[in-house]
């Protein structure tokens, strides 16, 4: 199972979903269109958490059973799932890990801050981050990854891929595709 979580103004039928459907065979893809303004972040997380938990424990022994891909605001939720289900392999693309700052004026900042605080506590207790991968564009015009992403990653984090010239709506260049193929293979 792959859970694909789109960004703030995106949809479940996004370029990442279409790439996954075309390139990753034999895995179900759950890619819902989420109403980030009409639903609370807690209810969105509950929906994703319920779907994720239904797939854990299925499949061959020892094989990763759950993969999560999140872009921008969707990466915030993907990181929450990563902390709840550390056995899931997770990819964050240009993550908005502090959406109460980067999307101020567009979302319920207090609700996102409360959820962030809950998961910041879990992050302190997190162990091995080998299943977490982060892809950022070095020309992201919306998120300053030096200030808003890198400090929020685990200390000593190593699976950071920087795409030269990559804007916020990161194109699926061969470089990005290679990272995704290596993670989802």
N, C-alpha and C positions, 0 to 999 in steps of 0.2 A: 504494500500500500504506500502510495505517495500522497501526501497532503500538500497542495500548492496554495499558498495564501497571497493574494494580490495586494497591491498597495492602495493608498488612500482613494484615488479616483479611478482605480482599475476595475477589472471584472474577472470572474473565474475563467472566462475564455480569453486569457491573455497569451502573449507570445511565449511565456515559459510553459504554460499548459500545452500549447500546440507543439512546442519542441519536445516536451516529455512524451506526449502521445505518439509522436513520430519516431522518437529515438530510443525510448525505454519500453521494451516489450515485456509482456507477461506480468505487468503490475497494474493493479487498479489505481486510478488517479482520482482523488477527491479534490475538486477545485471549485468551491462554492463562491458565488458572488455575495460579498458581505456588505451590509449597510453600516458603515462606520459612524455615520451621523445619526442614524435612527435607532441603533441598538447600543446598549452599554458595552464597554469593553469586557466586563465580566460575563455577559451573556454570550458574546462572541467566543470568548475563551472556553466557556462551558461546551458550546457546540463543537469546537475543534477538539477539546479534551475528550469528549464522549466518543467522537469518531476515532481518535488516536487509540484510546484504550481498547476499543473493540478489535483492533488489529494486532495488538501485542499478544504474544503467546501463540499466534498462528504461524504456520509455515515450518520449514525444516529446522531442526535443532541447530543452534549456533549461527544461523543466518540472520542478518538484520531483517526485521520484519516491518519496520516503520521508517519511512523517509519523510522529511519535512523540508519544503522549500518555501521561503518567504521573501518578499521584496518590499522594501521601504517600510510602511506601517505594518504590512503583513509579516515582515521580519521580526517586528516586536513580538507578535503572537507566536511566531516560530521559535523565538528564543524562550518564551514562556514554556512552550511545549518541550523544548530541549531540556529545560531545568526540571520539569515534571517527569519526563520520560528520558533519562540520560542514555538509555539504550538505543534511542532513535538517532539515526544519522540525519543531521540538520545542516542546511545551507541557508545562509542569510545573504541577500543581495542588497547592497546599499541600505543597510538597516537604519530605521528610525528608532533607535533603542531608547530614546528619551522623547517620545512623541508629544509630551506635555510642553516641551520647549520648541521642537521643530514644527509642530502643527498648531501652535497657540492661535486661537481665534477660529479654528475650524472644528475642533473636537472638544469634548468635555475634559478639560485638562485635569481637573481634580480627580475624576474617576481613573484616568490613565496614570496619574501620579500615585494614587493608592495602589493600583495593580503593580506599578513599577516598584514601589516600596516592598510589597510582598515578595516579589521575585528577586529583588536585590538581596534580601535576607537569604533566600534559597541559594543565590549565586555564591554567597560567602561560604556555604557548606558544600558546594559542588566539588566533585572530585575530578576525574579524568575528563578532559575536553577533547579527546581524540576524535569524537564523532561530530564535532562542531566545525564548520567551515564557513568563512566569511569572504565574500567577494565585494570589493569596493572600487568605484571609479575614481581616479585621482582628479577628475575635472567635474565632480559632482557639484552642480550649481545650487542644490538645496540643502545638503548636509555637509558640514565641515567634519570630516571623519577624524581628523587629528584631535578635535576637541569633543566631538559628540559620539564617536564610535570606539576608537581605540582605547580610551580610558575606561570604557564600560565592558571591555573584554577581559577574560580571566588573565591574571598575571602570567607572563611567559607564553602567551598564546602564540601558536605557530602556524595554524592553517589559515593565514590571511593572504588573500590573492589580490594584488593591486593591478587594475587594468588601466594602462596608460591611455589618457584621453577619454576615459569612460565618463559619460554624463549620468545624471540621476536615473533616467529611464535607460538603463544599461542595455545596449544592443547585444544580441547573442552572437558575438564575434567568434571566430574559431578559438580564440584564447579562452573565452568564457565557456564555450561548448566543451573544450578539453577538460576544464575543471569539473563541469557537471557530469561528463561521461566517466571520469575517474571516480567520482563520489557515488554515482548511481549504478555503476557497473556491477 
